[in-house]
Amino acid sequence: MSDLQTELSRLSRAWSAERDAARARYAEERTNTTLADRVEARIALRGLTLDEALPAPGERLLLWFRPERGTNLRDLRLGPGDPVLLWRVTPDEPGAVHGVLTRRSPDRVGVMVTADARDDLWDAGWRIDREAPEVTFARGRDALQAAAAEPPGSVDWQRLNVLFGVSAPSTKQAPMPVSEWFDARLEDDQREAVRRGLGRDLSLVLGPPGTGKTRTLAELVQQAVARGERVLVTAASHTAVDNLAERLVRAGVRLVRIGHPARVSPEMEAHTLDAMLERSDASELARGWIREAEAMKQKLRQREKRKATTWTERREVMTEVNGLYASAKRATRDAQRGILDGAAVIAVTAAGSESGQVAGQRFDRVVLDEATQAPDPIALVALQQAPAAVLAGDPHQLPPTVIGEEAERLGLGETFFERLAAGPHAGELVTLLRVQHRMHEALMAYPNAATYGGALRASAEVARALLTEVEGVREDPSRAGPFVLLDAVGRGWEEERTGDDPSTRNPGNAERVAAEVRRLVSRGVGAADIGVITPYQAQVREIRDRLSELVDAGLEVSSVDGFQGREKLVIVVDLVRSNDEGEIGFLRDVRRMNVALTRARRWMMVLGDGALMARHRYYKGLLEHAETTDAWLSAWADEAEALE
């Protein structure tokens, strides 16, 4: 067995282990709780009746269900893009339908399915439960199988060997000269990343926070399109896909965004394949045929109830109904093909890049953003779509989400990008972006020293930009610098958990964070300019409850994952943990804290227990940095009263 085959075998075992772990988690959820309890917890629905069935791109159906009277859909914890299971008697029944929750209105939920229209879908009494992402696992499995089947010596086989570190990259490929730049303000590092990306079959862009990674990729895509290439733009998350797609649309690039409209940004919604189809003449024809088919089926049901029809008549009606459905599908498919064929760029998540909508499309280059968040099988789904690839990311930020211990042991938590960036050929493959355009230099200082070896520098426009320079914001003498570490040692604000919630919370910290946010608002900082980051969902809820009026005004309170790739004028970070055992839980992964500490543009406060921080290297360094830069403040100094 070759080294490449050994690596693919390992990865296949890891992917299977992760699939099994995900299945077990959701099966256990359904086994150990009643449907009533899951409905009460807002993770399931019951008493659903199909209200409408519409043809959708990729030979799919969009099913609109109405729940039983009195159901509150507003607080449903199932969101767009979540895999779901539709069932009637038991979740494991043969007739259960796998789908994806796509949309939600005040009185209906939409589920996208690949199943054909079935008569029993119109029967009342359907239930919805959360489900493991089977489609994602299937696509990753197929990508691994395709990789294993590559003929030795082929171009794709050679690239796989480089990706897995089995062989060195080609030394014959050089950066591509660029005569004219679309973005004349690019930094030298950004320009070099573009030239190397265009000139190599495989290239990596390492973009630390605020260094303009998305801007660089947008230039690269525009240059590729100008050279006549067709590009697949993809990323691990919908947010990252949208960030890059929005830049390209504003630059005038002909782009189609594939993805559920409810998952994409408002700016991109009109550019989704679904929205473009909705505006097409073919879609209106398809809807007419569907309405006609449904009316015929309704009449047939009424006659069957009166026993006023024969088997022959029913067969004739259903033959005509099925013909109408087939005509609707053909019209939708033809319109879809025309829209996609006319696009220079198609944008879709990495997991979706092998979906039915993309099938049959050919690309010259794939751009994979957030490559450090995409597990290798999902990265392969995207990378197999084109002969050349540019991967962008930062191994010092959020890693892939892996829930299975066996999958983690087999290396699923480590990505192609991470290994290549740390490998012997990094100099040939990786371009580091070193100038950051987000943070005041005081905010950049500790992440730069602790994580990036001092390689970053702040651009002139942000290096000394202060919060007080924002119109309407007043000085706060006790919190004067851009960075404040608020030390809660000795305050007695202890972490806690409740029996039915495994997440950690700290009510004392939450109360103080609320006071600090109100103090910021009293200084003139807008609620929408403030973000609160905490690593625990229970603490997110604690803080939101205390600041509900400011949340309504635009304040964002979220987990670290929710702020990946984003920024705010002001950030407050709550570390939550405070205990005598020295346990820090999620905080042990300092990549997550690196994300949290690099979201602020002008001002940031970190609230933590100094005694606990001092017991762990990374946080001890942060504490010492605050002390040596006069950024340390005791939580005993005041109660964070609002300024007069």
C-alpha positions in Angstrom: 0.0 0.0 0.0 1.4 3.4 -1.0 1.9 6.2 1.5 -1.0 8.1 -0.2 -3.3 5.1 0.2 -2.2 4.7 3.8 -3.2 8.4 4.5 -6.5 8.0 2.6 -7.3 4.8 4.6 -6.6 6.6 7.9 -8.8 9.5 6.9 -11.6 7.3 5.8 -11.6 5.5 9.2 -11.6 8.9 10.9 -14.5 10.1 8.7 -16.6 6.9 9.4 -15.9 7.3 13.1 -17.1 10.9 13.1 -20.2 9.9 11.2 -21.0 7.2 13.7 -20.4 9.6 16.6 -22.8 12.1 15.1 -25.4 9.5 14.4 -25.1 8.2 18.0 -25.5 11.7 19.5 -28.8 12.4 17.7 -30.1 8.9 18.1 -29.4 9.1 21.8 -31.2 12.4 22.0 -34.3 10.8 20.5 -34.0 7.7 22.6 -33.4 9.3 26.0 -36.0 12.0 25.7 -39.7 11.9 24.8 -41.0 13.7 21.8 -43.0 16.0 24.1 -39.7 16.9 25.9 -38.0 17.7 22.6 -40.9 19.8 21.5 -40.8 21.6 24.8 -37.0 22.2 24.3 -37.7 23.6 20.9 -35.6 21.0 19.1 -38.5 19.1 17.5 -42.0 19.8 16.1 -45.1 17.6 15.9 -48.6 17.8 14.4 -47.3 19.1 11.0 -49.4 19.2 7.8 -48.0 19.7 4.4 -49.2 23.1 3.0 -47.3 23.4 -0.2 -44.8 21.4 -2.3 -42.6 23.3 -4.8 -40.0 22.2 -7.3 -36.5 23.4 -6.3 -33.0 23.4 -8.0 -31.2 20.1 -8.1 -34.2 17.9 -8.6 -35.4 18.7 -5.1 -38.7 19.6 -3.5 -39.4 22.4 -1.0 -42.0 21.2 1.4 -43.9 23.8 3.4 -45.4 22.5 6.6 -47.9 24.1 9.0 -47.6 23.0 12.7 -50.5 22.4 15.0 -52.3 25.4 16.5 -50.5 27.1 19.3 -47.0 26.1 18.2 -44.4 28.9 18.7 -42.0 28.8 15.7 -40.2 32.0 16.8 -38.1 30.3 19.5 -37.5 27.1 17.5 -33.9 26.0 18.0 -33.8 24.4 14.6 -32.4 26.8 12.1 -31.9 27.1 8.3 -29.4 24.5 7.1 -30.0 22.1 9.9 -30.4 18.5 8.8 -33.8 17.1 10.0 -35.8 13.9 9.9 -39.5 13.8 8.9 -41.4 10.9 10.4 -44.9 9.9 11.4 -44.8 6.8 13.7 -41.2 6.2 14.7 -38.0 8.0 13.7 -36.5 4.8 12.3 -39.5 3.8 10.1 -38.9 3.0 6.4 -40.9 6.0 5.3 -38.9 8.6 7.2 -37.6 11.4 5.0 -34.2 13.1 5.4 -34.2 16.7 4.6 -32.8 20.2 5.5 -34.7 22.9 7.2 -34.4 25.8 4.8 -36.8 28.5 5.8 -39.1 29.6 8.7 -41.9 32.0 8.7 -44.3 32.8 11.7 -46.6 30.0 10.7 -44.7 27.6 8.4 -41.4 25.8 8.2 -39.8 24.8 4.9 -37.9 21.5 4.5 -35.9 20.7 1.3 -35.9 17.1 0.4 -34.5 15.0 -2.5 -37.4 12.5 -2.4 -40.0 12.5 -5.1 -43.5 13.8 -4.3 -45.4 11.1 -2.4 -49.1 10.9 -1.7 -48.6 10.3 2.0 -46.7 13.6 2.4 -50.1 15.2 2.3 -51.3 13.2 5.3 -51.5 15.1 8.6 -49.3 14.2 11.6 -45.7 14.6 10.5 -43.0 15.2 13.1 -39.6 16.9 12.7 -36.4 16.0 14.7 -32.8 17.1 14.4 -30.7 14.7 12.4 -27.0 14.0 11.8 -25.6 15.7 8.6 -25.8 12.5 6.5 -25.5 14.4 3.2 -22.3 16.0 4.3 -20.8 12.7 5.5 -21.9 11.0 2.2 -20.2 13.7 0.1 -17.0 13.4 2.2 -17.0 9.6 1.8 -17.5 9.9 -2.0 -14.6 12.4 -2.2 -12.3 10.0 -0.3 -13.3 7.1 -2.6 -12.7 9.3 -5.7 -9.3 10.2 -4.3 -8.4 6.6 -3.7 -9.4 5.7 -7.3 -7.1 8.4 -8.9 -4.6 6.7 -11.3 -1.0 6.9 -10.1 0.9 9.6 -12.0 -2.2 11.6 -12.9 -2.2 15.4 -12.1 -4.9 14.9 -9.4 -2.9 12.0 -7.9 0.2 14.2 -7.8 -1.7 17.0 -6.0 -3.1 14.6 -3.5 0.4 13.5 -2.7 1.4 17.1 -2.0 -1.8 17.7 0.1 -1.0 14.7 2.3 2.7 15.6 2.6 3.8 12.5 0.8 5.7 14.4 -1.9 7.1 17.8 -2.5 5.3 20.4 -4.7 6.6 21.1 -8.2 9.5 23.5 -8.4 8.7 24.4 -12.1 5.8 26.7 -11.3 6.5 30.4 -10.7 4.3 33.4 -9.7 2.2 34.7 -12.5 3.0 38.4 -13.5 0.1 40.8 -13.2 0.2 43.9 -15.4 -2.8 45.7 -13.9 -4.5 45.4 -10.5 -8.2 45.8 -9.9 -7.5 46.9 -6.4 -4.6 49.4 -6.6 -4.3 49.6 -2.8 -3.2 46.0 -2.2 -0.2 45.5 0.1 3.0 43.8 -1.3 2.2 40.6 0.6 -1.3 40.5 -0.9 0.0 41.1 -4.4 2.5 38.3 -4.0 -0.3 35.9 -2.7 -2.3 36.7 -5.9 0.7 36.2 -8.2 1.6 32.9 -6.5 -2.1 31.8 -6.5 -2.4 32.3 -10.2 0.9 30.7 -11.1 0.7 27.5 -9.1 -1.6 24.5 -9.1 -1.7 24.6 -5.3 -1.1 27.7 -3.2 -1.8 28.7 0.4 -2.7 32.2 1.8 -2.1 32.5 5.5 -4.2 35.4 6.7 -4.0 36.4 10.4 -6.9 38.5 11.7 -7.4 41.8 9.9 -4.8 41.2 7.2 -7.2 41.4 4.3 -7.4 37.8 3.3 -10.9 38.2 1.7 -9.7 41.3 -0.1 -6.7 39.3 -1.5 -8.9 36.4 -2.6 -11.3 38.8 -4.3 -8.4 40.2 -6.4 -7.2 36.7 -7.2 -10.6 35.7 -8.4 -11.0 38.8 -10.6 -7.6 38.2 -12.1 -8.5 34.6 -12.9 -11.8 35.6 -14.5 -10.0 38.3 -16.6 -7.8 35.5 -17.9 -10.9 33.5 -19.0 -11.0 31.1 -16.1 -14.1 29.8 -14.4 -13.8 29.8 -10.6 -15.5 27.9 -7.8 -15.5 30.1 -4.7 -16.1 28.1 -1.5 -15.5 28.1 2.2 -16.3 26.1 5.3 -19.2 28.4 6.3 -22.0 30.3 4.6 -20.7 33.5 6.2 -17.3 33.2 4.7 -18.7 32.4 1.2 -20.9 35.4 1.4 -18.1 37.8 2.5 -16.1 36.9 -0.6 -19.1 36.7 -2.9 -20.3 40.2 -1.8 -17.0 41.7 -2.7 -17.0 40.0 -6.1 -20.6 41.1 -6.9 -19.8 44.7 -6.0 -16.8 44.5 -8.4 -19.2 43.4 -11.2 -18.3 39.7 -11.4 -21.0 37.5 -12.9 -21.7 35.2 -9.9 -24.3 32.7 -8.8 -24.6 31.9 -5.1 -25.8 28.4 -4.4 -27.3 27.9 -1.0 -30.6 28.2 0.8 -31.7 31.9 0.7 -32.4 31.8 4.4 -28.7 30.9 5.0 -27.1 33.6 2.9 -26.6 37.3 3.6 -29.3 39.8 2.6 -26.9 41.3 0.1 -26.5 37.9 -1.6 -30.1 36.7 -1.6 -30.9 38.2 -5.0 -27.9 36.4 -6.4 -28.8 32.9 -5.2 -29.8 30.3 -7.8 -33.1 29.9 -6.1 -33.9 33.6 -6.4 -32.8 33.7 -10.0 -35.0 30.8 -10.8 -37.8 32.4 -9.0 -37.6 35.4 -11.3 -37.4 33.2 -14.5 -40.2 32.5 -16.9 -39.6 28.8 -16.5 -40.3 29.1 -12.8 -43.7 30.6 -13.4 -44.6 27.8 -15.9 -43.5 25.2 -13.3 -45.6 26.7 -10.6 -48.6 26.7 -12.9 -48.1 23.0 -13.7 -47.7 22.2 -10.0 -50.9 24.1 -9.1 -52.7 22.2 -11.8 -51.4 18.9 -10.6 -52.3 19.6 -7.0 -55.8 20.6 -8.0 -56.2 17.3 -9.9 -55.0 15.3 -6.9 -57.4 17.2 -4.6 -60.4 16.4 -6.8 -59.3 12.8 -7.0 -59.1 12.5 -3.2 -62.6 14.0 -2.9 -64.0 11.5 -5.4 -62.2 8.6 -3.7 -63.8 9.6 -0.4 -67.2 9.3 -2.1 -66.1 6.1 -3.7 -66.9 7.7 -7.0 -63.8 6.7 -9.0 -62.4 3.5 -10.5 -58.9 2.1 -10.4 -58.5 2.9 -14.1 -59.7 6.5 -13.6 -57.2 7.0 -10.8 -54.4 5.6 -12.9 -55.2 8.0 -15.7 -55.4 11.0 -13.4 -52.1 10.1 -11.6 -50.4 9.6 -15.0 -51.4 13.1 -16.0 -50.4 14.4 -12.5 -46.9 12.8 -12.8 -46.5 14.2 -16.3 -47.2 17.7 -15.0 -44.6 17.2 -12.2 -42.1 16.0 -14.8 -42.7 19.0 -17.0 -42.2 21.3 -14.0 -38.9 19.5 -13.2 -37.7 19.7 -16.7 -38.4 23.4 -17.0 -36.7 24.1 -13.7 -33.7 22.0 -14.7 -33.3 23.7 -18.0 -33.5 27.2 -16.5 -31.0 26.2 -13.8 -28.5 25.0 -16.4 -28.8 28.3 -18.3 -28.2 30.4 -15.2 -25.2 28.4 -14.1 -23.6 28.2 -17.5 -23.7 32.0 -17.8 -21.8 32.5 -14.5 -18.1 33.2 -14.4 -18.0 32.4 -10.7 -20.1 30.0 -8.6 -20.1 30.4 -4.8 -21.1 27.6 -2.5 -20.0 26.1 0.8 -17.3 23.4 0.6 -19.8 20.7 1.6 -22.2 21.9 -1.1 -19.7 22.0 -3.9 -20.7 18.5 -5.0 -24.4 19.2 -4.7 -26.9 18.5 -7.5 -26.9 22.1 -8.5 -23.1 22.1 -9.2 -23.0 18.7 -10.8 -21.8 18.9 -14.4 -20.3 22.3 -14.1 -16.5 22.6 -15.0 -14.1 24.9 -13.3 -10.5 26.0 -13.9 -9.7 27.0 -10.3 -11.2 26.5 -6.8 -10.7 29.0 -4.0 -11.2 27.5 -0.6 -11.5 30.0 2.2 -11.5 29.0 5.9 -9.5 26.0 4.8 -8.4 25.5 8.4 -12.0 24.9 9.5 -12.8 22.4 6.8 -12.1 18.8 7.7 -10.0 17.1 5.0 -12.9 15.0 3.5 -14.9 18.2 3.0 -11.9 20.1 1.7 -11.5 17.3 -0.9 -15.1 17.7 -2.0 -14.2 21.2 -3.1 -10.7 20.6 -4.3 -11.8 17.8 -6.7 -13.9 20.3 -8.7 -10.9 22.0 -10.4 -7.3 21.2 -11.4 -5.9 24.3 -9.6 -6.6 25.4 -6.0 -5.9 28.3 -3.6 -6.4 27.5 0.1 -6.8 30.4 2.6 -7.0 30.4 6.3 -5.2 30.7 9.6 -4.3 27.6 11.7 -4.2 29.8 14.8 -8.0 30.4 14.6 -11.0 28.1 14.8 -10.3 24.4 14.0 -12.8 22.0 12.4 -15.5 20.8 14.7 -14.9 17.2 15.6 -17.2 15.4 18.1 -15.9 11.8 18.1 -12.9 10.9 20.2 -11.8 8.2 17.7 -12.0 10.6 14.8 -9.9 13.1 16.7 -7.3 10.4 17.5 -7.1 9.6 13.8 -6.3 13.2 13.0 -9.6 14.5 11.7 -9.1 17.7 13.7 -6.0 18.6 11.7 -6.4 20.0 8.2 -4.4 20.0 4.9 -3.6 23.7 5.5 -2.4 23.2 9.0 0.0 20.4 8.0 1.3 22.1 4.9 1.8 25.5 6.6 4.0 23.7 9.3 5.7 21.4 6.8 9.1 21.4 5.1 7.6 23.0 1.9 5.8 25.9 3.5 8.1 28.4 1.9 7.1 27.2 -1.6 3.4 27.0 -0.9 2.5 29.6 1.7 2.3 33.4 1.5 1.9 35.1 4.9 -0.1 38.4 5.0 1.7 40.5 7.6 0.0 43.9 7.6 -3.3 44.0 9.6 -5.9 46.7 9.0 -8.3 46.1 11.9 -6.8 46.7 15.3 -5.1 49.4 17.2 -1.5 48.3 17.8 -2.2 47.9 21.5 -4.9 45.4 20.7 -2.7 43.6 18.3 0.3 43.4 20.7 -0.4 40.3 22.7 -1.9 38.1 19.9 1.0 39.1 17.7 3.7 38.2 20.3 2.0 35.0 21.7 0.7 33.5 18.4 2.3 35.0 15.4 5.9 35.4 16.6 5.8 39.2 16.2 5.4 38.9 12.4 2.5 41.3 12.1 2.4 45.1 12.0 -0.5 47.5 12.1 -1.1 49.6 9.1 -0.9 53.4 9.6 -4.6 54.0 9.4 -5.4 51.8 12.4 -2.2 51.7 14.5 -3.1 54.6 16.8 -6.9 54.9 16.1 -8.6 55.5 19.4 -12.2 55.0 20.5 -12.4 58.6 21.6 -11.8 59.7 18.1 -15.2 58.3 17.1 -17.8 61.1 17.0 -19.8 61.4 20.2 -17.7 59.0 22.3 -16.4 60.5 25.6 -13.2 59.7 27.5 -13.3 57.3 30.4 -10.3 58.0 32.7 -10.3 54.7 34.5 -10.5 52.8 31.2 -8.4 55.1 29.1 -6.3 52.7 26.9 -7.5 50.6 24.0 -7.0 47.4 26.1 -8.3 46.8 29.6 -8.0 43.5 31.5 -10.6 43.5 34.3 -9.3 41.1 37.1 -12.2 39.6 39.1 -9.9 37.8 41.6 -11.4 37.7 45.0 -14.8 39.0 44.0 -16.4 35.5 44.6 -17.9 35.4 41.2 -17.9 31.6 40.8 -18.8 29.5 37.8 -21.8 27.1 38.0 -23.8 24.6 36.1 -27.4 23.5 36.4 -28.4 19.8 36.2 -30.2 20.1 32.9 -27.6 22.3 31.2 -24.0 21.1 30.8 -22.8 24.5 29.7 -20.9 26.7 32.2 -22.2 30.1 33.4 -21.0 32.7 35.9 -23.8 35.1 37.0 -21.4 37.4 38.8 -19.4 37.9 35.6 -22.5 38.3 33.6 -23.8 41.1 35.9 -20.4 42.9 35.6 -20.3 42.5 31.8 -23.8 44.0 31.6 -22.6 47.0 33.8 -19.5 47.5 31.6 -21.6 47.5 28.4 -24.0 50.0 29.9 -21.0 52.2 30.9 -19.8 52.0 27.3 -23.2 53.1 26.0 -23.2 56.0 28.6 -19.9 57.1 27.0 -21.7 57.4 23.6 -20.8 54.1 22.0 -23.6 52.7 20.0 -25.1 49.4 21.0 -24.6 48.0 17.4 -20.9 48.9 17.7 -20.4 46.6 20.7 -19.9 42.8 20.7 -19.7 40.6 23.7 -17.9 37.3 23.3 -18.0 34.4 25.7 -17.1 30.7 25.1 -20.2 29.2 26.8 -23.7 29.3 25.5 -25.1 29.3 29.0 -23.2 32.6 29.6 -24.4 34.0 26.3 -28.0 33.5 27.6 -27.1 35.0 31.0 -25.7 38.2 29.4 -28.5 38.5 26.8 -31.1 38.3 29.6 -29.5 41.2 31.4 -29.0 43.3 28.3 -32.2 42.5 26.3 -33.0 46.2 25.6 -29.5 46.7 24.2 -29.7 43.5 22.2 -32.9 44.8 20.6 -30.9 48.0 19.8 -28.2 46.0 18.0 -25.8 44.7 20.7 -24.3 41.3 19.7 -23.7 38.7 22.4 -22.4 35.5 21.0 -19.9 32.6 21.2 -16.4 32.7 19.7 -17.7 30.8 16.7 -20.3 33.4 16.1 -17.6 36.1 15.7 -15.2 34.2 13.5 -14.2 36.3 10.5 -16.0 39.4 11.9 -15.1 42.5 13.8 -16.6 45.3 16.0 -15.6 48.7 17.1 -15.7 47.5 20.7 -15.4 44.0 22.2 -16.0 42.7 25.7 -14.6 39.2 26.3 -15.9 37.2 29.3 -13.7 34.2 30.2 -16.4 32.8 32.6 -14.2 30.3 34.3 -13.5 30.7 38.1 -12.8 27.6 40.3 -10.3 26.3 42.8 -9.4 23.2 40.7 -7.8 25.2 37.9 -10.2 23.9 35.2 -10.5 26.1 32.2 -12.5 23.8 29.8 -12.9 25.4 26.3 -10.3 28.0 27.1 -7.6 25.4 26.8 -7.9 25.7 23.0 -6.1 29.0 22.7 -7.0 29.2 19.0 -10.5 30.1 20.1 -9.2 32.8 22.4 -7.0 34.1 19.6 -10.2 34.7 17.7 -11.9 36.4 20.6 -8.9 38.7 21.2 -8.7 39.9 17.6 -12.2 41.0 16.9 -12.0 44.6 18.3 -11.0 47.6 16.2 -10.6 50.4 18.8 -11.2 49.1 22.3 -11.4 45.8 24.1 -12.0 44.6 27.7 -11.2 41.0 28.9 -12.9 40.0 32.2 -11.3 37.0 34.0 -10.2 35.6 37.3 -6.6 36.5 37.6 -5.8 33.6 40.0 -7.1 31.1 37.5 -5.4 32.8 34.6 -2.1 32.7 36.3 -2.1 28.9 36.4 -2.1 28.6 32.6 0.7 29.7 30.3 -1.3 31.6 27.6 -3.5 33.4 30.1 -0.7 34.1 32.5 1.1 35.8 29.5 -2.0 37.9 28.9 -2.2 38.9 32.5 1.5 39.9 32.6 1.1 41.8 29.4 -1.8 43.8 30.9 0.2 44.5 34.0 3.3 45.7 32.1 1.2 48.0 29.7 -0.9 49.6 32.5 -4.0 47.8 31.1 -4.7 45.9 34.3 -7.8 47.0 36.4 -9.1 45.4 39.5 -12.8 44.6 39.6 -12.8 46.0 43.1 -11.9 49.5 41.8 -15.5 50.4 41.0 -18.8 48.8 40.1 -18.8 50.0 36.5 -21.4 52.7 37.1 -22.6 54.5 34.0 -20.9 57.9 33.4 -22.9 61.0 34.1 
